Amino acid sequence: MSHRIHIADLLRCPTPGASTTVHGWVRSVRVSSEVAFIVLNDGSNLEGIQVVLERTRLPDFDNLCRITTGSALRVTGTLLPSPGARQQYELQIEELQVVGTADSHYPLQKKRHSLEYLRSIAHLRPRTNTFGAVFRLRSQLAQAIHRFFAEQGFLYVNTPIITASDCEGAGELFRVTALPPNGAPRNEGGEIDFYQDFFGRKTGLTVSGQLEGELFAQAFGDIYTFGPTFRAENSNTPRHAAEFWMIEPEMAFADLADDADLAAAFIRYLCRFALEQCSEDMAFFDRHIEQGLLQRIRSVAEADFARIEYDEAIRHLQQATVSFQFPVQWGLDLQTEHERYLTETVVGGPVFVLNYPKEIKAFYMRQNDDGRTVAAMDLLVPKVGEIIGGSQREERLERLLTRMQEMGVPREPLWWYLDSRRWGSTPHAGFGLGFERLVMYLSGMENIRDVLPFPRTPRHAEF
């Protein structure tokens, strides 16, 4: 079987008058007495291609006109300039084969469907224009992320999905166990005896690959991870999912300023990539999802990224003439409403907020000389607020041990992490970017459930 031709490739380099064969699924059918028009889409582009059936060319014309929306077809025909305004080329059919039929109960008839309804048929929603555009963008961005780091000389590392450490210390791990759900062995204290479990200890699905990434940075200099992460957090918001993907670079011999430089270059690169390489789908998002999206992304791609201290950010918020739902005072974390005010009103573009109070940040962040703050950063962008969070890591063993003790983080499970501070420790820094948050930002989609192929959220693990 020869490799099939994608409709997008056929239209990108057309050869008018040539006979060609394409495959796809029927989006719509319009029939008159002598001619029928079928819109066929194979997922490679937004519009698909119009195929034209003429009674005089096809002896079984009447039977073929009964083809239903959703059916899978193989069609051979001649590519010709189209007299219609909606498409530049169409396919004049010579031969048509129905590969798979779809009955009248096919849920995606030609009408508008709500995003909420489409979530209930996630096995079919990739066939719609909106989700075709979303998942083409997602695929292209994943490749662009690897390309960016390859061009920067970063090593790609696959960190463990099953882990015994909770990087964030929030206790939101999904437990991984081979023990029976009923009658699990107990120790003398009456607690579950995980020593008898598969790994001989309590394990879970990873919330971050950062800690293991730091170890590789201490051997290769610049590394990144890009893989699935999990949070057993009962959050029913448009921005949270239980399973999502994270991009986490880590750089040795680097400080917080280097971290911000990398994050700015990364976001600019991805914005330019989406505009240039995904132009058809981005134009669709601009027309149908968020008017003005192209200009918003273009302005970030071309912007200078401002940098302000957390102290300064709090002063701006306290002097604001608008009222906030959440309180503003030094020592509290910034909420989305605060972040959006800073990036949209105070700065009018992307901004890094640097050096947060240590009490609201993780144990591994480098302590500043003031004794109050750590070398942490958040990148805020218009419309969504925080899109990247990162920090310089605490490379000084004694400082790290002291901070772990203050925060109640046990040493023993992280003995290997502490070893990296004993032998050849270097200043190093990194950040995390949620892949789905990136896709949402670049597409204008407002719910994380609509940028994941099969979203996993509280009480939802279908498909």
Salt bridges, closest charged atoms under 4 A:
ASP9 OD2 - HIS6 ND1 3.64
ASP9 OD1 - ARG12 NH1 2.52
GLU34 OE1 - ARG55 NE 3.75
ASP42 OD2 - ARG4 NH1 3.60
GLU47 OE1 - ARG86 NH2 3.43
GLU54 OE1 - ARG57 NE 3.28
ASP62 OD1 - ARG55 NH2 2.96
GLU214 OE1 - ARG421 NH2 2.78
GLU214 OE1 - HIS428 NE2 2.67
GLU250 OE2 - ARG393 NE 2.82
ASP261 OD1 - ARG307 NH2 2.43
ASP281 OD1 - ARG136 NH2 2.97
GLU290 OE1 - ARG296 NH2 2.69
GLU290 OE1 - LYS383 NZ 3.82
GLU312 OE2 - HIS316 NE2 3.44
GLU337 OE2 - HIS338 NE2 3.69
GLU344 OE2 - ARG340 NE 2.69
GLU359 OE1 - ARG403 NH2 3.96
ASP378 OD2 - LYS361 NZ 3.94
GLU394 OE2 - ARG396 NE 2.72
GLU395 OE1 - ARG366 NE 2.89
GLU406 OE1 - ARG403 NH1 2.70
ASP419 OD1 - ARG422 NH1 2.87
GLU436 OE2 - ARG138 NH2 2.83
GLU446 OE2 - LYS383 NZ 3.87
ASP450 OD1 - ARG119 NE 2.90
ASP450 OD1 - ARG125 NH1 3.29
